[in-house]
Amino acid sequence: MRKSPSGGVLSLGYFFGRTKGSDPKVQNTLKLAHELQESFRKNHGCLCCSVHTKGMDMASGEHKAQCISFTGEIAEKTAEIIVRELDLASVSG
């Protein structure tokens, strides 16, 4: 089963992931990934795409609109986490 926030988790790994197996940064990266996943879970109840698309025609506009919405939501939250963790100025404010 696919998880909706997986692209965001990959992005967090790119910015904060480990460089070797015993790298202590991995704990922080896992904490940030958990924050992202919990944000999505809070808004939608679960992470699994198959639950969110149950009964939908995959070729339908409804499915596409939901997927676009979820992707945008995850991209925004991921960007917020990256900006915060790297202590960057927000582009929206």
N, C-alpha and C positions, 0 to 999 in steps of 0.2 A: 504494500500500500504506500502510495506517495503521501508525503507530509507537505502541507501547504507552505510552511516557512522555510523549506529546504534551501532555496536560493539565497535567502537572507543569512542562514547559518553558514553557507559556503562563503559568503562575502565577509562575515565576521572572522572566519578562519583565515581568510586572505590577509586581513589587516592585523589580527591579533594572535594568529595560530603559532604553533611551536615550530622550531627549526630542527629539533632533535627529539628523540623519544622521551627523554627524561626532562625536557624543558619545563620549568615551573609555570611558564605562561599558559600552559594548557588549562590549568584550573580557572584562570580568569576568562579564557575563551569559552569554556564550558558554562561558566556563570552568565556570560553575555548571551550565549545561545539559549540558555534556559529563560532568561528575561524576555527574549524575542518570542519564544514559543509560548510562554505564559501570557504574554500580551495578546497573541492571536487566540489562544484558548479562552481567555476571558471574554473576548469579543464574539467568539463563534462556537464555544462549547467543546470543540475537539480539533485535532490537527489533521485528521485524515480526509483527503480529498474524496475518497469513495463514499464517505458518509455525507459530505456536503453535496455530492452530485447524484446521490441515490434517486433513481426514478427520472432523472433528466435525460433528454435526448442530447447526446454529446455534440451533435451538429446544430443544436438550437442556439438562438440568440441569448436565451436565459443562461445557458452554461457559459458561453463566451463572456457575457457581462459579469457573471460571478467571478470567473477566473481573473479577468482584468481588475476587478475591484480588490480581490484578495492579493494579487501581485502588487498592486499599487500600495496597499496598506502595509505589506511586508517591506517593500522598498523604502517607504517613508520611515517606518520604525527602525529599520536597519541603519538608515542614514542618521537618524537622531542618536542612536547608540554610538556610531562611529564618531560623529561630531563631538559628542559629550566626552567619550573616552580619550580622544586625541586632543581635547581642549581647543577645538577649532571654533572660529566664529560661525554661527549659523547663517546659512544663505537666505533663510526666510525672515530673519529679524534684523 
